[in-house]
Amino acid sequence: MPVVFARIRVGDFDRWKTAFDSHEPYRREQGITLKAIYRDASYWNGILVILEAEDVEKAQTYYSSDEQRQRMSQSGLERPAELWIGSDVLG
């Protein structure tokens, strides 16, 4: 199953998390499921979000949509998210 790694920097973690949580129903509709959220040990507002996607193309479409970009910018990101989508090669 494809995995999405999103590395972001937020101005206010609580604001971002509230916005992120509110979008879960839409993510699930798109076949994207949250697996983990990590905070950077040296920069507390640095976040790594790990999600599973049903399909690489569907995930790419979701993250490149204007609607998703608008959601991310409204959630208080300090800069655009760094996204990496990959597939498990170990099986």
C-alpha positions in Angstrom: 0.0 0.0 0.0 1.4 3.5 -0.9 2.5 5.7 1.9 2.5 9.5 2.0 5.0 11.4 4.1 4.2 15.0 4.6 6.8 17.2 6.3 5.4 20.5 7.5 6.2 23.5 9.7 3.4 25.2 11.5 3.0 28.5 13.3 0.7 27.0 15.9 0.4 23.3 16.4 -3.0 23.4 18.0 -4.5 25.4 15.2 -3.0 23.1 12.6 -4.1 19.9 14.4 -7.7 21.2 14.7 -7.8 22.0 11.0 -6.1 18.7 10.1 -8.6 16.6 12.2 -11.6 18.4 10.7 -10.5 17.1 7.2 -10.4 13.5 8.2 -13.7 12.5 6.7 -12.7 14.0 3.3 -9.3 12.2 3.4 -11.0 8.9 4.1 -13.3 9.5 1.1 -10.2 9.9 -1.0 -8.8 6.6 0.3 -6.2 8.2 2.6 -5.8 7.1 6.2 -3.7 8.6 9.0 -1.0 6.3 10.4 1.1 8.6 12.6 2.0 12.2 13.5 5.5 13.0 14.8 6.8 16.3 16.2 10.4 17.3 15.5 12.6 17.0 18.7 14.6 20.1 17.9 11.8 22.3 16.4 8.5 21.6 18.2 6.4 23.1 15.3 8.1 20.8 12.7 5.7 17.9 12.0 5.9 14.7 10.0 2.6 13.2 9.1 2.5 9.6 7.8 -0.6 8.4 5.9 -1.5 5.3 3.8 -3.2 5.7 0.4 -5.2 3.2 -1.5 -3.7 4.4 -4.8 -0.6 6.5 -5.7 -2.4 8.4 -8.5 -5.4 9.2 -6.3 -3.1 10.5 -3.6 -1.2 12.6 -6.1 -4.5 14.0 -7.4 -5.7 14.8 -3.8 -2.5 16.6 -2.7 -2.1 18.6 -6.0 -5.7 19.8 -5.9 -6.4 23.5 -5.4 -8.9 22.6 -2.6 -6.2 20.7 -0.7 -3.6 23.4 -1.2 -6.1 26.0 0.2 -6.8 23.8 3.2 -3.1 23.5 4.0 -2.5 27.2 3.7 -5.5 28.0 5.9 -4.2 25.6 8.6 -1.3 27.8 9.4 1.6 26.3 7.6 4.8 28.4 7.7 5.7 27.2 4.2 4.3 24.6 1.7 4.3 21.0 2.8 7.1 18.7 1.5 5.3 15.6 0.2 6.8 12.2 -0.6 4.6 9.3 -1.8 6.2 5.9 -2.0 5.4 2.2 -2.2 6.6 -0.6 0.1 9.2 -2.6 -1.7 9.6 -5.3 1.0 6.2 -6.7 0.4 
